Structure formats: structure tokens, C-alpha cells
Amino acid sequence: MRTVRQTTQDENELVCRLLPLHATANFKGLTQVADDGTLEVIVGYDDWMPNSVQMHLWVHPRAQITRQMIREAFRYAFLIGGPRDVAIGVTPCDNEAALEVNRRLGFVEAYRVKDGWLPGTDLAIQELRREQCHWIREFLH
């Protein structure tokens, strides 16, 4: 049985090193943990604006994101942690796997910054709006 819980400060620092991110003091997260205590998924939230938040995703190479984790991740972004109306993803365009995961979760590309990650590597700015997020419909009624 997997559990979903808030991240610890150590786990926040770990995900920032792994992705890599430069977190603010307002960085928060949720994690999916296996029965044996292995961290399988971490969703980080940072750069909180009055109506949006950036979401960051790390998945252990041998893990899969559960539907429960996805629902809780968006419930936190849109309903609990603010609430906010827009989730933002910022992804290097050479990370095709991450772009595909984001697309399958419902994010759409809003803008592409030429050479925004590195020279020759664009940066995709993606968004998912609360009203378009089918993962939280059950919580909206």
C-alpha cells in the first residue's frame, strides 16, 4: 500500500537537488511513499503567485505515479494550498518524457522560450487551469 503525505524539509532539499531547482522559502511538497519507505514520487510547489503556482515533478526510475497521487497533487495546488486557478510547469524541451507526462496530466504549452534552458535547448512554459483539470472534479461538487 502506497501512502501520500507532505514532504519533509530533507525531502524538499532532495527533490531540489535532483531536478535541479532553486527553491524559495515557500517551497512545499507531497510525496508518494512505498510500503518499504522508498520515495517514489515528489511533487513540489513553489513560486506561489496570487492565482498560480509552479509545480515540479520527480519520479523514481522504477516507480509509477498512482491516480491517488495525481488527484492529491492537483487538489493541493488548486484547492488546499491557496487555492489557485493556474498550475504552471517549466520544462526543458529536450526532456521529452517529462513533456509527455505533463501533456497526459492535462498541461498545455502556453509559451516556448528559445534557448531558455541552455543555448540550443528551449524551455516550455505549460499551464493547467483548475476548470480544465479533470483530476479534481470529484472535489468540486
C-alpha positions in Angstrom: 0.0 0.0 0.0 1.4 3.4 -1.0 0.8 6.5 1.0 0.7 10.1 0.0 1.9 12.7 2.6 3.5 16.1 2.9 7.2 16.1 2.3 9.8 16.8 5.0 12.4 19.5 4.7 15.0 16.9 3.8 12.8 15.6 1.0 12.3 19.1 -0.3 16.0 19.6 -0.4 16.5 16.3 -2.1 14.0 17.0 -4.9 15.6 20.4 -5.4 19.0 18.7 -5.9 17.6 16.0 -8.2 15.7 18.3 -10.6 17.6 20.8 -10.1 15.6 23.7 -8.6 16.4 26.8 -6.7 13.6 26.7 -4.2 12.2 29.7 -2.3 11.4 29.6 1.4 7.8 28.9 0.4 8.6 25.5 -1.3 6.2 22.8 -0.3 5.6 19.2 -1.5 3.7 16.0 -1.5 5.3 12.6 -1.8 4.2 9.1 -2.7 5.9 6.6 -0.5 6.0 2.8 -1.0 5.4 0.3 1.9 9.2 -0.1 2.4 9.6 3.7 2.8 11.0 4.3 -0.7 10.2 7.7 -2.1 8.5 7.1 -5.4 7.2 10.5 -6.4 7.6 14.0 -5.2 5.5 16.9 -6.4 6.9 20.3 -5.4 5.1 23.6 -5.3 6.9 26.9 -5.5 6.8 30.4 -6.8 3.3 31.0 -5.3 1.6 33.9 -7.0 -1.8 35.3 -6.0 -3.5 33.0 -8.6 -0.9 30.5 -9.7 1.8 28.1 -8.5 4.6 26.3 -10.2 4.5 22.5 -9.9 7.6 20.3 -10.2 7.6 16.5 -10.6 10.2 13.9 -9.8 9.5 10.2 -10.2 11.8 7.4 -9.1 13.0 5.5 -12.2 11.3 2.3 -11.0 8.1 3.8 -9.8 4.8 4.9 -11.3 2.6 7.7 -10.2 -0.7 6.5 -8.8 -4.0 8.1 -9.6 -4.3 8.9 -5.9 -1.1 10.9 -6.0 -2.2 12.7 -9.1 -5.5 13.7 -7.6 -3.9 14.8 -4.3 -1.2 16.8 -6.2 -3.8 18.8 -8.1 -6.2 19.0 -5.1 -3.3 20.6 -3.2 -2.4 23.1 -6.0 -6.0 24.1 -6.8 -8.0 23.7 -3.6 -5.8 23.4 -0.5 -2.6 25.3 -0.9 -4.2 28.7 -1.8 -6.4 28.0 -3.6 -5.1 28.9 -7.1 -6.6 28.7 -10.5 -3.5 28.0 -12.6 -0.7 25.4 -12.2 2.4 26.2 -14.2 5.1 23.8 -15.4 8.5 24.9 -16.7 10.3 22.1 -18.6 13.4 21.9 -20.8 12.3 20.9 -24.3 14.9 18.2 -24.6 13.2 16.3 -21.7 10.6 14.7 -24.0 9.5 12.2 -21.3 8.6 15.0 -18.9 6.8 16.9 -21.6 4.7 13.8 -22.4 3.9 13.2 -18.7 2.8 16.8 -18.4 0.7 16.6 -21.5 -1.0 13.4 -20.2 -1.7 15.1 -16.9 -3.5 17.9 -18.8 -0.9 20.6 -19.1 -0.8 22.6 -22.4 2.1 24.6 -23.7 1.4 28.3 -23.3 4.8 29.6 -24.4 8.2 28.4 -25.5 11.4 30.4 -24.6 14.0 29.9 -27.3 17.3 28.9 -25.7 15.6 29.4 -22.3 17.2 26.3 -20.7 20.6 26.3 -22.4 21.8 27.6 -25.8 20.1 25.3 -28.3 17.5 24.0 -25.7 14.2 25.7 -25.5 12.1 26.0 -22.3 8.4 25.1 -22.4 6.1 27.0 -20.2 3.0 24.9 -19.6 -0.3 25.6 -17.8 -3.2 23.7 -16.4 -6.3 25.6 -15.3 -8.4 24.5 -12.4 -11.6 24.4 -14.6 -9.8 22.1 -17.1 -8.3 19.7 -14.5 -10.4 16.5 -14.6 -8.3 15.1 -11.7 -10.2 17.2 -9.2 -13.7 17.1 -10.5 -14.9 14.9 -7.6 -13.7 17.6 -5.1 -15.6 20.4 -6.8 -19.1 19.2 -6.1 
